[in-house]
């Protein structure tokens, strides 16, 4: 689907949500007369920052091209390596100003994000989790961007079905955002209508056949589930989820089909962990410029027989969608996320290098091991791990990261 917007327009709170906020107001005005005031404050922040946030990179954090949780010198280096014209038919997420070429102008935009805090719960990106973020989260209830692994699965249940078509129908109308499509505008014409419903229904079925536990990888866990269900399908011979050949029985034929499907479900998931993210980028970058023995070899994402900057751009465009207000990562913004956010109130600490949620000796070990290098312990983004970064980590030692 060709889109006039860059790949980041649905990642977090941006233009596509402005219309949703207004729907939320009209519903909540009946339930709570004070709620529209909170949402009015939130919408002011939304509208003021929507254009800037809509141009974010593939990650939740503006400018964080490599998805390591910070916008720093490593992202600048990556963007510089991608200098050149955008390729027709290939998304160009590093083209921040949308002029069709990745150049110094985009680098300057990215560099403007360096040093600005970014952490879960800080929805307005000011470095503090506070009431303004709470209001933004409340106005985002129920909304998350579509998953690039299964773009028509709007309710994130692993299946494209009538429930997703109903979501499209409920959001029918003209999209907001100056021509940028909203998530339910699947054909990109600026209007959510029956054409979009038809496209969703045409893609009905499991997002990843054989992925019975919905972890976005077909592997031995799914094989075990299939084997535990060997025998006739319940329901008078009607196909069941494990009956991959549709003959009404789960048997060795279905097992053979399942084993032929082994592997990641999502494009760009090079390490097969069920996500397309910075870990996959780390595998791809060293391969750029190397010979590819045949089209479609490991790392040749566009099947042209070369591993080059085009493959890097494609991988960046396939990065997992992000819903900044979905703090428990269950695909929907609800009261559970509000509870998580309340526990994060206050300044956003830096130092959780391994991403386990707490700043501790494990992070200290990583920082010390990378001392003097541009490693992951570079907390202030100046390009080298040094005593300044050590000071930041020690100051936040023992704190939970937000």
C-alpha positions as CSV (number, residue, x, y, z in Angstrom):
1,X,0.0,0.0,0.0
2,X,1.5,3.3,-1.0
3,X,1.3,5.9,1.7
4,X,2.0,9.6,1.7
5,X,3.3,9.3,5.2
6,X,6.5,7.8,6.5
7,X,6.5,4.4,8.3
8,X,6.2,6.0,11.7
9,X,2.8,7.6,11.5
10,X,1.1,5.0,13.6
11,X,3.9,4.4,16.2
12,X,2.7,5.9,19.4
13,X,0.5,9.0,19.7
14,X,0.3,10.9,16.4
15,X,-1.9,12.3,13.7
16,X,-4.0,9.1,13.3
17,X,-5.2,9.3,16.9
18,X,-6.6,12.9,16.8
19,X,-9.9,11.6,15.3
20,X,-10.0,8.8,17.9
21,X,-9.6,11.3,20.7
22,X,-12.7,13.3,19.5
23,X,-14.7,10.0,19.5
24,X,-13.5,9.3,23.0
25,X,-14.7,12.8,24.2
26,X,-18.2,12.4,22.9
27,X,-18.6,9.0,24.6
28,X,-17.0,10.0,27.9
29,X,-18.9,13.3,28.2
30,X,-22.0,11.3,29.1
31,X,-20.2,9.1,31.6
32,X,-18.0,11.8,33.3
33,X,-18.5,15.5,32.8
34,X,-15.0,16.3,34.0
35,X,-13.3,13.9,31.6
36,X,-13.6,16.1,28.5
37,X,-11.6,18.7,30.3
38,X,-8.7,16.2,30.9
39,X,-8.9,15.1,27.3
40,X,-9.0,18.7,26.1
41,X,-5.6,19.2,27.8
42,X,-4.4,16.0,26.3
43,X,-5.6,16.9,22.8
44,X,-3.9,20.2,23.0
45,X,-0.6,18.3,23.5
46,X,-1.6,15.9,20.8
47,X,-2.3,18.5,18.2
48,X,0.8,20.5,19.1
49,X,3.1,17.6,18.8
50,X,1.3,15.4,16.3
51,X,3.3,16.5,13.2
52,X,6.7,16.0,15.0
53,X,5.7,12.6,16.4
54,X,4.3,11.4,13.1
55,X,7.7,11.7,11.6
56,X,9.4,9.5,14.2
57,X,11.6,6.6,13.2
58,X,10.7,2.9,13.4
59,X,10.9,2.8,17.2
60,X,8.8,4.4,20.0
61,X,11.6,6.9,20.6
62,X,11.9,9.7,18.0
63,X,15.1,9.2,16.0
64,X,15.9,5.8,17.5
65,X,16.6,4.1,14.2
66,X,18.4,1.1,15.7
67,X,15.7,0.4,18.4
68,X,18.1,0.4,21.4
69,X,15.9,2.6,23.5
70,X,17.8,5.9,23.0
71,X,18.4,8.4,20.2
72,X,22.2,8.8,20.1
73,X,25.3,8.9,18.0
74,X,24.7,5.3,16.8
75,X,21.5,6.4,15.1
76,X,23.3,9.3,13.4
77,X,25.9,6.8,12.1
78,X,23.2,4.5,10.8
79,X,21.4,7.3,9.1
80,X,24.6,8.6,7.5
81,X,25.2,5.1,6.1
82,X,21.8,5.2,4.4
83,X,22.4,8.5,2.6
84,X,21.0,8.4,-0.9
85,X,17.7,8.5,-2.7
86,X,14.7,6.5,-1.5
87,X,14.0,3.5,-3.6
88,X,10.7,3.4,-5.4
89,X,8.4,0.7,-3.8
90,X,10.6,0.5,-0.7
91,X,9.6,2.4,2.5
92,X,12.1,5.0,3.5
93,X,11.8,5.5,7.3
94,X,15.0,7.5,7.6
95,X,13.7,10.2,5.3
96,X,12.4,12.4,8.2
97,X,11.4,15.4,6.0
98,X,9.7,13.3,3.3
99,X,11.6,14.8,0.4
100,X,12.5,11.4,-1.1
101,X,16.2,11.4,-0.2
102,X,18.1,10.6,3.0
103,X,20.6,13.4,3.5
104,X,22.1,16.0,5.8
105,X,18.6,17.5,6.4
106,X,17.4,14.2,7.9
107,X,20.5,13.9,9.9
108,X,20.0,17.3,11.4
109,X,16.4,16.4,12.3
110,X,17.6,13.2,14.0
111,X,20.4,14.9,15.8
112,X,17.8,17.3,17.3
113,X,16.3,14.3,19.2
114,X,19.6,13.3,20.8
115,X,19.7,13.8,24.5
116,X,15.9,14.1,24.8
117,X,14.7,11.5,27.3
118,X,12.4,8.7,26.1
119,X,10.9,6.0,28.3
120,X,7.7,4.1,28.6
121,X,5.0,6.2,30.3
122,X,6.5,9.5,29.1
123,X,4.0,10.0,26.3
124,X,4.7,13.7,25.7
125,X,8.5,13.0,25.7
126,X,9.5,15.7,28.3
127,X,11.5,13.3,30.5
128,X,8.9,13.1,33.3
129,X,5.9,10.7,33.8
130,X,3.1,13.0,35.1
131,X,-0.5,13.9,34.9
132,X,-0.2,15.1,31.3
133,X,0.9,11.7,30.3
134,X,-2.0,10.1,32.3
135,X,-4.4,12.3,30.3
136,X,-2.9,11.3,27.0
137,X,-3.1,7.6,28.0
138,X,-6.8,8.0,29.0
139,X,-7.6,9.5,25.6
140,X,-5.9,6.6,23.9
141,X,-8.1,3.9,25.5
142,X,-8.6,1.0,23.2
143,X,-6.3,2.2,20.5
144,X,-3.1,0.5,19.3
145,X,-1.5,0.7,15.8
146,X,-1.8,-2.4,13.6
147,X,0.9,-5.0,13.9
148,X,3.2,-5.1,10.8
149,X,3.3,-8.9,11.2
150,X,-0.4,-9.0,10.6
151,X,-1.7,-5.5,9.5
152,X,-5.4,-6.4,9.3
153,X,-5.5,-7.9,12.8
154,X,-6.8,-4.8,14.5
155,X,-7.7,-6.5,17.8
156,X,-4.4,-8.3,18.0
157,X,-5.8,-11.8,18.6
158,X,-3.7,-13.5,15.9
159,X,-6.6,-13.9,13.5
160,X,-8.1,-11.7,10.8
161,X,-11.8,-12.2,11.1
162,X,-15.2,-10.5,11.3
163,X,-14.2,-8.8,14.6
164,X,-11.5,-6.9,12.7
165,X,-14.0,-6.0,9.9
166,X,-16.4,-4.7,12.6
167,X,-13.6,-2.4,13.9
168,X,-13.1,-1.0,10.5
169,X,-16.9,-0.4,10.1
170,X,-17.1,1.3,13.5
171,X,-14.4,3.8,12.3
172,X,-15.9,4.6,8.9
173,X,-15.5,8.1,7.7
174,X,-12.9,10.5,6.4
175,X,-9.4,10.2,8.1
176,X,-7.9,13.1,9.9
177,X,-4.3,14.1,9.4
178,X,-3.9,16.0,6.2
179,X,-4.2,13.0,3.8
180,X,-2.3,10.6,6.0
181,X,-4.2,7.3,6.3
182,X,-5.5,6.1,9.6
183,X,-5.0,2.5,10.7
184,X,-8.4,1.3,9.4
185,X,-7.8,3.0,6.0
186,X,-6.2,-0.1,4.5
187,X,-6.3,1.0,0.9
188,X,-4.8,4.4,1.7
189,X,-7.5,6.6,0.0
190,X,-8.1,8.7,3.1
191,X,-11.6,7.2,3.7
192,X,-12.6,4.3,5.9
193,X,-15.4,2.6,4.0
194,X,-16.7,-0.7,2.6
195,X,-13.7,-1.1,0.4
196,X,-11.5,-1.4,3.4
197,X,-13.9,-3.9,5.0
198,X,-13.7,-6.0,1.8
199,X,-9.9,-6.0,1.9
200,X,-9.9,-7.1,5.6
201,X,-12.3,-9.9,4.9
202,X,-10.3,-11.0,1.8
203,X,-7.4,-11.6,4.2
204,X,-9.4,-13.6,6.7
205,X,-7.6,-16.4,8.5
206,X,-4.8,-16.9,10.9
207,X,-2.0,-14.3,10.8
208,X,0.5,-17.1,10.8
209,X,-0.8,-20.6,10.0
210,X,0.6,-23.1,12.4
211,X,1.4,-20.6,15.1
212,X,-1.1,-22.1,17.6
213,X,0.2,-20.2,20.7
214,X,0.3,-16.9,18.8
215,X,4.0,-16.1,19.7
216,X,4.7,-15.2,16.1
217,X,7.1,-18.2,15.5
218,X,6.1,-21.7,14.3
219,X,8.3,-24.1,16.3
220,X,8.3,-27.2,18.5
221,X,5.9,-25.6,21.0
222,X,3.3,-25.5,18.2
223,X,4.2,-29.0,17.2
224,X,3.5,-30.2,20.8
225,X,0.1,-28.5,20.7
226,X,-0.8,-30.2,17.5
227,X,0.4,-33.6,18.7
228,X,-1.7,-33.2,21.9
229,X,-4.8,-32.7,19.7
230,X,-4.3,-35.8,17.4
231,X,-7.5,-37.4,16.5
232,X,-10.9,-36.3,15.0
233,X,-11.8,-32.7,15.3
234,X,-14.6,-31.9,17.7
235,X,-17.7,-30.8,16.0
236,X,-18.7,-33.5,13.6
237,X,-15.8,-33.6,11.2
238,X,-15.6,-29.8,10.8
239,X,-12.0,-28.5,10.5
240,X,-10.4,-27.3,13.8
241,X,-7.4,-25.0,14.3
242,X,-4.9,-27.8,14.3
243,X,-6.4,-29.4,11.2
244,X,-4.1,-27.7,8.7
245,X,-5.2,-29.7,5.6
246,X,-8.9,-29.3,6.4
247,X,-9.9,-33.0,6.4
248,X,-11.6,-33.0,9.8
249,X,-8.8,-34.9,11.6
250,X,-5.5,-33.9,13.2
251,X,-2.9,-36.4,12.2
252,X,0.6,-37.0,10.7
253,X,-0.4,-35.2,7.5
254,X,-1.0,-32.0,9.5
255,X,2.2,-32.6,11.4
256,X,4.1,-32.7,8.1
257,X,2.5,-29.4,7.0
258,X,3.3,-27.8,10.3
259,X,7.0,-28.7,10.2
260,X,7.2,-27.3,6.7
261,X,6.0,-24.0,8.2
262,X,8.7,-23.8,10.9
263,X,10.2,-20.4,11.2
264,X,9.3,-16.8,12.1
265,X,6.0,-15.4,11.0
266,X,7.0,-11.8,10.6
267,X,9.1,-10.4,7.7
268,X,12.5,-9.2,8.9
269,X,12.6,-11.4,12.0
270,X,16.1,-12.7,11.2
271,X,16.7,-14.2,14.6
272,X,13.3,-15.9,14.9
273,X,12.3,-14.4,18.3
274,X,8.9,-13.3,17.1
275,X,9.8,-9.7,16.8
276,X,11.4,-7.5,14.1
277,X,13.6,-5.1,16.0
278,X,17.1,-3.9,16.7
279,X,18.3,-7.5,17.4
280,X,17.6,-8.3,13.7
281,X,19.2,-5.1,12.6
282,X,22.4,-6.1,14.5
283,X,22.5,-9.3,12.5
284,X,21.9,-7.5,9.2
285,X,24.4,-4.6,9.4
286,X,27.5,-6.7,9.3
287,X,26.2,-8.4,6.1
288,X,25.8,-5.2,4.1
289,X,28.1,-5.2,1.2
290,X,28.8,-9.0,1.3
291,X,28.2,-11.3,-1.6
292,X,24.8,-13.1,-1.7
293,X,25.1,-16.5,-3.3
294,X,21.5,-16.5,-4.5
295,X,18.5,-14.2,-4.3
296,X,16.7,-14.6,-1.0
297,X,19.8,-15.6,1.0
298,X,19.9,-14.7,4.7
299,X,19.7,-10.9,4.9
300,X,18.5,-10.3,1.3
301,X,15.1,-9.0,2.3
302,X,14.1,-7.8,-1.1
303,X,15.3,-10.9,-3.0
304,X,17.5,-9.0,-5.5
305,X,20.6,-11.0,-4.9
306,X,22.4,-8.2,-3.0
307,X,22.6,-7.3,0.7
308,X,22.7,-3.5,0.7
309,X,21.2,-0.3,2.1
310,X,17.9,-1.2,0.5
311,X,17.6,-4.2,2.8
312,X,18.4,-2.1,5.8
313,X,15.6,0.4,4.8
314,X,13.2,-2.5,4.4
315,X,14.1,-4.0,7.8
316,X,13.6,-0.6,9.5
317,X,10.2,-0.3,7.9
318,X,9.2,-3.8,9.2
319,X,10.1,-2.9,12.8
320,X,7.4,-3.8,15.2
321,X,4.7,-1.2,15.6
322,X,4.7,0.6,18.9
323,X,1.8,1.8,21.0
324,X,3.4,4.1,23.6
325,X,0.4,4.1,26.0
326,X,0.2,0.3,26.0
327,X,2.6,-0.1,28.9
328,X,1.9,-3.8,29.6
329,X,2.2,-4.7,25.9
330,X,-1.0,-6.6,25.6
331,X,-2.2,-4.8,22.4
332,X,-4.8,-2.5,24.0
333,X,-4.7,0.7,26.1
334,X,-6.8,0.1,29.3
335,X,-6.9,0.6,33.0
336,X,-4.0,-1.8,33.5
337,X,-1.7,0.6,31.6
338,X,-2.9,3.4,33.9
339,X,-1.9,1.4,36.9
340,X,1.5,0.8,35.4
341,X,1.9,4.5,34.6
342,X,1.0,5.6,38.1
343,X,3.9,3.5,39.4
344,X,6.3,5.2,37.0
345,X,5.4,8.8,38.0
346,X,8.5,11.0,38.3
347,X,11.7,11.7,36.3
348,X,12.8,9.0,33.8
349,X,16.0,7.3,35.1
350,X,18.7,6.1,32.7
351,X,20.9,3.1,33.2
352,X,18.8,0.0,32.5
353,X,21.1,-1.2,29.7
354,X,19.9,-4.8,29.5
355,X,16.2,-3.7,29.5
356,X,15.2,-6.0,32.4
357,X,13.3,-3.2,34.2
358,X,15.8,-2.4,36.9
359,X,19.1,-0.6,37.1
360,X,21.5,-3.0,38.9
361,X,24.8,-4.9,38.8
362,X,24.0,-6.5,35.5
363,X,23.8,-3.1,33.8
364,X,27.0,-2.0,35.6
365,X,28.8,-5.0,34.3
366,X,27.7,-4.2,30.7
367,X,28.9,-0.6,31.1
368,X,32.3,-1.6,32.5
369,X,32.8,-4.2,29.8
370,X,32.2,-1.6,27.2
371,X,34.3,1.2,28.8
372,X,36.1,3.3,26.2
373,X,33.9,2.0,23.3
374,X,30.7,3.3,21.7
375,X,28.9,0.4,23.3
376,X,25.4,0.1,24.8
377,X,26.6,1.7,28.1
378,X,26.8,5.1,26.4
379,X,24.0,6.6,28.4
380,X,24.5,10.3,27.5
381,X,24.8,9.6,23.8
382,X,28.2,11.3,23.3
383,X,29.6,8.3,21.4
384,X,31.8,6.7,24.1
385,X,31.3,4.8,27.4
386,X,33.1,6.8,30.0
387,X,33.0,8.1,33.6
388,X,30.1,10.4,32.7
389,X,27.9,7.4,31.9
390,X,29.1,5.6,35.0
391,X,28.0,8.5,37.0
392,X,24.5,8.4,35.5
393,X,24.1,4.7,36.2
394,X,25.4,5.0,39.8
395,X,23.0,7.9,40.4
396,X,20.1,5.7,39.3
397,X,21.3,2.5,40.8
398,X,18.6,0.3,42.3
399,X,15.8,2.3,40.6
400,X,13.2,0.7,38.3
401,X,13.4,2.0,34.8
402,X,10.4,3.6,33.2
